[in-house]
Amino acid sequence: INMYGKCHSLEDACESFEKSTGAWERSLVLCTTMVAGFARNGHGRRAHELFELTESQGLELDVVSFTTILAACSAAGLLHDGHGYFVSMRGDYALAATMDHYVCVIDLLARGLALLTTIPFEPDGVSWVTVLSSCKTHGDFDV
């Protein structure tokens, strides 16, 4: 599944994943690998859906599974979902955030700021006040 995902053969990855249905319900590694395959191939929403299904199956999520979904959210621009996963990882699962987790969140937030500068209309006062307020909160006065 990992090889197919890395080779952009998502159809083959999905087929292999489906063939191992009996085992995947018990295998966090298999599910996380498929989430990564979806994310790597531009299917962030499908990665999100599979991650939610994995969680609902009662598998004990770990730091690797959260790194994978945070990277998927970042690649797909799922800012709200990514933030929710980061909070859940630390609160609900009591997992310590690693440098990889913070890098994913930084990338996610940077994409959010990039969105503001590329929107197809002139940002209004509320938009800029929101950015400035965030900068003030984080002590960044150079934006």
Number of C-alpha atoms within 10 A of each C-alpha: 20 17 13 16 22 15 14 16 15 21 11 15 22 17 11 14 18 12 11 13 12 10 13 17 15 15 15 21 14 18 24 25 20 26 27 25 29 24 25 21 17 14 18 24 17 16 26 22 12 18 23 12 14 22 14 10 12 11 14 13 17 15 15 16 21 22 25 24 27 30 25 29 27 25 20 20 19 19 19 10 15 24 17 11 17 21 14 14 21 12 11 10 13 11 15 11 15 11 10 16 21 14 14 22 21 13 18 25 17 13 18 15 11 11 12 15 12 10 9 8 8 10 12 8 9 9 12 12 11 11 15 15 13 13 14 11 10 9 9 11 10 5 6
